[in-house]
Amino acid sequence: MITVTKTIKFDAAHVLTNHQGLCKNLHGHTYRVDVSVAQEDDDAGDMVIDFKDLKKIASEVICERFDHAFVYNTGSEGEREIAAVVERYGMRTVAIPFRSTAENLAKLFFGELKARIPGLYAVKVWETAASSAECRE
């Protein structure tokens, strides 16, 4: 098997309600997302996917929606209140039905990209340069 990976980046803010550490406070990250596509060795193609095409799809699915937004959990009253203020001042928000952890974002992105990228192998979300979560089939 051979895999190819394209990296995209976006900036977003979030808060982890009911977390005991510092992430319970409103903060942001420059997220790095690695999108990997696999091809079996016996596949006749000499290119798994064009990197330009992979970047375009990943940017459409992830960056256009999440870049410079406040990502919030619709199940948290406090996060909904913050989002309402952000929206009232004309700023971007992204509502998701779960906590905005790197693990959950990796699962979300994998599920959304799978429908558009044949052979999708893995999605890794880097919250910091040393901390990531990866979702694979």
C-alpha positions as CSV (number, residue, x, y, z in Angstrom):
1,M,0.0,0.0,0.0
2,I,1.1,3.5,-0.7
3,T,-0.3,6.6,0.9
4,V,-0.1,10.3,0.0
5,T,-0.9,13.1,2.4
6,K,-1.8,16.7,1.9
7,T,-1.7,19.2,4.8
8,I,-4.0,22.1,5.2
9,K,-4.3,24.6,8.0
10,F,-7.0,26.8,9.5
11,D,-7.4,29.0,12.6
12,A,-10.3,28.6,14.9
13,A,-11.4,29.3,18.5
14,H,-13.2,27.0,20.9
15,V,-13.8,26.2,24.5
16,L,-14.1,22.8,26.2
17,T,-17.0,23.2,28.6
18,N,-16.7,21.1,31.8
19,H,-13.0,20.5,31.2
20,Q,-10.9,20.7,34.4
21,G,-7.8,22.1,32.6
22,L,-7.0,25.4,31.0
23,C,-9.0,24.5,27.8
24,K,-12.2,25.3,29.8
25,N,-11.3,28.9,28.8
26,L,-12.0,30.4,25.4
27,H,-8.9,30.0,23.3
28,G,-7.7,29.3,19.7
29,H,-5.5,27.1,17.7
30,T,-3.8,27.0,14.3
31,Y,-5.0,23.6,13.4
32,R,-3.1,21.4,10.9
33,V,-5.0,18.7,9.2
34,D,-3.2,15.9,7.3
35,V,-5.5,14.1,4.8
36,S,-4.1,10.8,3.6
37,V,-5.3,8.7,0.7
38,A,-4.2,5.1,0.1
39,Q,-3.8,2.9,-3.0
40,E,-3.1,-0.8,-3.0
41,D,0.3,-1.9,-4.5
42,D,-1.4,-3.9,-7.2
43,D,-3.5,-0.9,-8.4
44,A,-2.5,0.1,-12.0
45,G,-2.4,3.8,-11.3
46,D,0.9,5.6,-10.9
47,M,-0.7,8.4,-9.0
48,V,-2.9,7.9,-5.9
49,I,-4.6,11.3,-6.2
50,D,-3.4,14.6,-7.6
51,F,-2.3,16.8,-4.7
52,K,-4.1,19.8,-6.2
53,D,-7.4,17.9,-6.2
54,L,-6.8,16.7,-2.7
55,K,-6.1,20.2,-1.4
56,K,-9.2,21.6,-3.2
57,I,-11.5,19.1,-1.7
58,A,-10.0,19.3,1.8
59,S,-10.1,23.1,1.7
60,E,-13.7,23.2,0.5
61,V,-14.9,20.7,3.2
62,I,-12.8,22.0,6.1
63,C,-11.2,25.4,5.6
64,E,-14.1,27.2,4.0
65,R,-16.3,26.2,6.9
66,F,-14.0,26.3,9.9
67,D,-11.3,28.9,9.2
68,H,-11.4,31.9,11.6
69,A,-14.6,30.7,13.3
70,F,-15.7,30.0,16.8
71,V,-16.5,26.2,16.9
72,Y,-19.0,25.3,19.5
73,N,-20.9,22.4,20.9
74,T,-24.7,22.8,20.5
75,G,-25.2,20.7,23.6
76,S,-23.6,23.3,25.8
77,E,-25.7,26.2,27.0
78,G,-22.6,28.3,27.7
79,E,-21.1,27.7,24.3
80,R,-24.4,28.5,22.6
81,E,-24.5,31.8,24.5
82,I,-20.9,32.7,23.5
83,A,-21.8,31.8,19.9
84,A,-24.9,34.0,20.0
85,V,-22.7,37.0,21.0
86,V,-20.1,36.2,18.3
87,E,-22.9,35.9,15.7
88,R,-24.6,39.1,16.8
89,Y,-21.4,41.0,16.0
90,G,-21.2,39.5,12.5
91,M,-18.4,36.9,13.3
92,R,-18.3,33.3,12.1
93,T,-19.4,30.3,14.1
94,V,-19.6,26.6,13.4
95,A,-22.1,24.6,15.3
96,I,-21.3,20.9,16.0
97,P,-23.3,18.5,18.2
98,F,-20.3,17.4,20.3
99,R,-17.3,18.8,22.1
100,S,-14.7,20.3,19.8
101,T,-11.8,18.1,20.8
102,A,-9.1,17.1,18.2
103,E,-10.5,13.6,18.4
104,N,-14.0,14.6,17.5
105,L,-12.9,16.9,14.8
106,A,-10.8,14.1,13.2
107,K,-13.9,11.9,13.2
108,L,-16.0,14.7,11.7
109,F,-13.6,15.6,9.0
110,F,-13.0,11.9,8.1
111,G,-16.7,11.3,7.7
112,E,-17.3,14.4,5.6
113,L,-14.2,13.8,3.4
114,K,-14.9,10.0,2.9
115,A,-17.9,10.9,0.6
116,R,-15.7,13.0,-1.7
117,I,-12.3,11.2,-1.7
118,P,-12.1,7.6,-2.9
119,G,-9.4,5.7,-1.0
120,L,-9.4,8.1,2.0
121,Y,-7.1,6.4,4.5
122,A,-6.7,8.7,7.5
123,V,-7.4,12.2,8.8
124,K,-5.0,13.6,11.5
125,V,-5.9,16.8,13.3
126,W,-3.0,18.6,15.0
127,E,-4.1,21.0,17.7
128,T,-0.5,22.0,18.5
129,A,2.8,21.1,17.0
130,A,3.1,18.2,19.4
131,S,-0.5,17.0,19.9
132,S,-2.7,15.3,17.4
133,A,-5.6,12.9,16.9
134,E,-6.1,10.6,14.0
135,C,-9.1,8.9,12.5
136,R,-8.9,5.9,10.2
137,E,-11.4,3.6,8.7
